[in-house]
Amino acid sequence: MAESQPGAGREAPIRVVLAKLGLDGHDRGLKVVARMLRDAGMEVIYLGLRQTTESVIAAVEQEDADVIGLSMHNAGHLALAPRILQALADSGLDVPVVIGGIVPEADVSTLKELGISAVLHPGASAVEVADAIRRSVA
Amino acid sequence: MSGVPVGAVYGGGPLPGEYPYTRGIYPEMYRSRLWTMRMFAGFGTAVDTNGRFKEILRHGGTGLSTAFDMPTLMGRDSDDEVWSAGEVGRAGVAIDTLADMEDLFADIDLGSVSTSMTINGPAIVALAQYIAVADKTGVDRATLSGTIQNDILKEYQAQKEYIFPPRPSMRIVTDMMRFTTAEMPRWHPVSISGYHIREAGSTAAQELGFTLANGFAYVEAAQAAGLDIDDFASRLSFFFNSHSDFFEEIGKFRAARRIWATWMKERYSAASERSLLCRFHTQTAGVSLTAQQPEINIARVAIQALAGVLGGTQSLHTDAFDEALALPTEKAARIALRSQQIVAHETGVASVADPLGGSAYVEWMTDEMERRAVEILDHLLELGDGSILEGVYEGIDNGWFVGGIADSAYRFEREVNEGTRTIVGVNAFCDGDDGDDNGANLLRIEQDTEDLQLKRLAAVKQARGDEAVRRSLEAVGQAARDAGTNLMPPVIDAVNAYATEGEICDTLAGVFGRYVEQAIV
């Protein structure tokens, strides 16, 4: 199966910054995803709760991250997604952003049009999560 | 259905209503008094939620329960540009000042409803606002009935809605306990909550052990503050999760009552019988709800509700089937309430107290849950050198709670991934998922809520007396610096001056500092 995995041709492990923006404290999903991605051989920079766009951007720069994973459970995704994308653009960073959490299906296309690489829903398997990350950096 | 007459209780002792209350806290349980059907609600502005409250009361709900939005839960005002933008009124109702609390309970007689407020970090402000509304509408404080969650310990362990560090936060909690014990005898100043510990991923036994440990920690803190256990213990209440493993949940509820009663009596020397009773609210497991085929959540919720009732809960919230997708619509919330009404009025399970008592399996499971929870309590006693309170502080400081919960959450997820645990609609029996939110008509909170709330807050700030606000906040800061002064009275004065929640919390944070958790996976 390894040959068919997106991004499998890379040499260095993918470096993922994982964070929650804003006030929402639901970190169960993000912690599970952190362990899933580690199990999949990625390097996880886990920022955890209550991050701002600035703290996420700073971590991406310092850690030379390949991709950002953001967890959203509080219906704030349509406000927070444009903010992080704008901040990335302002910093001249070309780093894909993947969102996971509770996002109504109707908002997925809006988020993708804004420039979010992928949206993962509750119940996504470890393979689906890792694939979405690999595809975003491929 | 055949009308066979049944007795109030069957089997041997200790009977329901008898120490150690494994079988229930009342002799006849629901035959003498049905559980309270308390439905959690809150969204948008205070006016929006006030409408939902009135709807709940009209449909036969007997208690109100308030969900606040994230900025309110974190002590941030709606106009806080860094933290609140985009989150105002989304996950609950936005409350900035007393004016919002007045709107929230407009045309509802606080003397005749019982109200639950689910708020922790800034709980002292919310309680002060509620008291101020009662004062203003001529309702005697002594008649106020309800619960404020105010369980700060589980915030560091699971829900993460803390503001100040653990020790000063415990001082606020004990100040509130002292105040309500003296002035609001019908109020529950802390609802010791396993719900969030479970939602964050713990097992049933961890939920039980951590929650009881927190309960004993509040008892020790209140005793250390000079309160008599029999003056406050009867006002402590609990809040548990009811998940899908039916008999494990029932065993957990029964074990909770037994451990609480025996430890309160033997370890903490409570003399009054009322101090020994573990009264609890139950909510079905939000985390068990699936976004896939969401209608089948109705069945999950009904089974979990039944477990709560067979476990002897005093009140119950049933989750709406669409909650894995968004905040519930009115229709979904109504179906959830109807589900527990079916359990109450059609199934007959309310006719007999502890109908499962004496079942070999249920009694074994109860003992097993007790054994596992006591293992946790013993570990914390060891960590705290004979003090559960110190053990809990230590477990928070060294990451023992969050680590244990994260381990359990990951184990569960792996089992689902590997297929050793079946979740219908997720890893088995997946046909029938319509996709596209399965046609669910989701509740959406539009941006205009935030705009409305910002205007409202600006108007309140414009109309209030700035000098009175400044002086009242100064008094709050002074009380915070003096451990011997109860914080409740100056906080009530500050909300009466229309100081905002954020201003009061900032003032307290100026003295106590803000808690930042270590980011550990």
Interface residues (C-beta under 8 A of the other chain):
Chain A: G22 L23 D24 G25 D27 R28 K31 V32 A34 R35 M36 R38 V44 Y46 L47 G48 L49 T52 N74 A75 G76 L78 A79 L80 R83 I102 P104 E105 A106 H121 P122 G123 S125 A126 V127
Chain B: M70 P71 L73 M74 R76 V82 W83 S84 A85 G86 E87 R90 A91 Q159 K160 E161 E199 A200 G201 V287 T290 A291 Q292 A324 L325 A326 L327 A406 A409 Y410 E413 R414 N417 I423 V426 N427 G435 D436 D437 L442 R444 I445 Q447 E517 A519 I520 V521
